[in-house]
Amino acid sequence: MESREIIELILKEIKRNSYINISEFLKSNNLKNLKIKDLIQEIERNYNKELILDLKNTEVYSYNLVYNYFKLKLFKFLEKGNDIDLSSDDFKAFKPDDLIRIFSIIDSEFFNYLLDSI
């Protein structure tokens, strides 16, 4: 089975659960002789708007789940008047590039919202 076919299976599972552990998923679906490195590269290269890998490349999350989690955390920090520490335990499971990308999107959406109301 090719990595794209496996990613399609992952996408279906993510739609149901918003999260998978890669090795458990491969084992439960009897997917052997697969280079996990190739699968991870495929996800990062072609599916980064749908899927997010954790820092250790062992778990895959729905992009929407991570985006909403970050958005809630961001508003919680703003409500309390705290600075956002991207190295805190709240964000340690995710790659810095993904953190910056998602926070930039949230930031631009927020400013667009402010511009629309002016």
Secondary structure as UniProt FT lines:
FT   HELIX           3..17
FT   STRAND          19..21
FT   HELIX           22..28
FT   TURN            29..30
FT   HELIX           36..46
FT   TURN            48..50
FT   STRAND          51..54
FT   TURN            55..56
FT   STRAND          59..62
FT   HELIX           63..80
FT   TURN            86..87
FT   TURN            89..93
FT   HELIX           96..117
//
